[in-house]
Amino acid sequence: MKAALRLDYGSPDTVHVATYARPKPGPKQVLVRVMASTVNRTDMGVLSGKPLIFRLFTGLPRPRNPVLGTDFAGQVLEVGREVQEYGPGDRVWGFYDAGLGSHAEYLCLDVRRPMALIPSGISYEHAAASAEGAHYAYNFIKRARVGPGARVMVHGGTGAIGSAAIQLLVHYGATVVATARAAHMGMVKTLGASQVIDYEKEDFTQIDTTFEMVFDAVGKSRYAHCKKLLGPGGKYLSSELGPHGENLFLPMATCLARKPRAVFPFPSDIPASLHLMSELLASGKFNPLVDKVYSLDQAQEAYLYVATGQKVGNVVLRMST
Ligand SMILES: NC(=O)c1ccc[n+]([C@@H]2O[C@H](COP(=O)([O-])OP(=O)(O)OC[C@H]3O[C@@H](n4cnc5c(N)ncnc54)[C@H](OP(=O)(O)O)[C@@H]3O)[C@@H](O)[C@H]2O)c1
């Protein structure tokens, strides 16, 4: 089979498409013909092995699995003798942040890994694009416990996480103010934001409103600059560690000092994310933002594009010809 791989941790230049042995399913595994996947920011972490602590999960000193890819949508071809949950022909999707080897034509997956059936009528590409960013967005929102009527600032409404966060927050009844570049403001409005701030023209931390949650979905701000936007009980969350990893330590400091709180969740409940996203996709309440679609042969190009930090929503890798 064809797969996008690399032999060591490195940059997108090391990604190449080569022939790789097609896996055979073990007793608790399913063999999936991968139809679509995304190249996302988690893939960039698996590729580079950074932050270094990530290598405890992806392999030391080299990547455990040379084949890249953290999410997939495809069709079950074969099941192992102990598998009862799925059968040949099932349309399935899944995600695992330490890597699945899904940037390949075929994938063997243990059924105990996070996986779900794709709702009928949802394309493989849309399913794949509803996994990674939506999973993080959901876990951050869940941790902030925002409910109906809450006001939320989403900094970076165009990323995979930001674009999913806006839709999820609107689903939960929150009012969302988001930031984007001028060219993307209209698109962010269509996701459900009630107001969009052009972050190149206006400093969003200076606006005269308070929020229950400030969510920096692109990790470009700091708690110190955003705390004035938080009302009593308000929470600051960022998708990045921040300068010197400050977002790891701020939750403790702000908890003790009774200031507006900083929270830094470690999103782990992937099955809950897949379950929620399946429901929202099926009911038409979530529509993933897809920027570009590449073929598997163009994997390196896709990684180079995602590395620019300028993708809009999700970048899809299509496996089938
Ligand atoms: N904590 C975790 O577990 C976790 C997991 C995955 C990813 N991450 C991190 O989360 C961040 C977001 O990931 P993602 O996949 O959503 O990002 P992404 O899709 O790569 O975000 C790209 C978007 O960010 C916007 N952007 C760039 N610079 C900006 C700025 N200064 N202010 C506002 N928006 C800006 C751009 O929008 P415009 O074109 O409008 O500028 C672009 O569309 C990444 O830093 C990633 O490393 C964290």
The ligand as an ORCA input file, in Angstrom:
! r2SCAN-3c Opt
* xyz 0 1
  N      -3.513     21.932     23.545
  C      -3.688     20.947     22.674
  O      -3.953     19.820     23.039
  C      -3.559     21.262     21.187
  C      -3.921     20.318     20.236
  C      -3.857     20.651     18.892
  C      -3.400     21.897     18.514
  N      -2.982     22.759     19.472
  C      -2.489     24.113     19.113
  O      -3.648     24.892     18.909
  C      -3.338     25.935     17.992
  C      -4.458     26.019     16.986
  O      -4.551     24.858     16.208
  P      -5.462     24.885     14.909
  O      -5.273     23.604     14.191
  O      -6.829     25.318     15.252
  O      -4.723     26.079     14.151
  P      -4.654     26.414     12.653
  O      -5.853     25.796     11.984
  O      -3.315     26.124     12.132
  O      -4.870     27.984     12.763
  C      -4.678     28.728     11.629
  C      -5.488     29.995     11.725
  O      -4.972     30.791     12.797
  C      -5.254     32.136     12.511
  N      -4.220     32.991     13.070
  C      -2.897     32.987     12.786
  N      -2.279     33.949     13.510
  C      -3.240     34.553     14.253
  C      -3.237     35.611     15.200
  N      -2.103     36.251     15.549
  N      -4.396     35.949     15.782
  C      -5.547     35.326     15.447
  N      -5.628     34.331     14.555
  C      -4.476     33.949     13.966
  C      -5.237     32.237     11.005
  O      -6.394     32.995     10.711
  P      -6.376     34.344      9.845
  O      -6.091     33.898      8.450
  O      -7.705     34.940     10.062
  O      -5.233     35.134     10.382
  C      -5.363     30.816     10.487
  O      -6.537     30.644      9.722
  C      -1.980     25.589     17.385
  O      -1.036     26.464     17.950
  C      -1.730     24.168     17.818
  O      -0.362     23.896     17.998
  C      -3.078     22.489     20.781
*
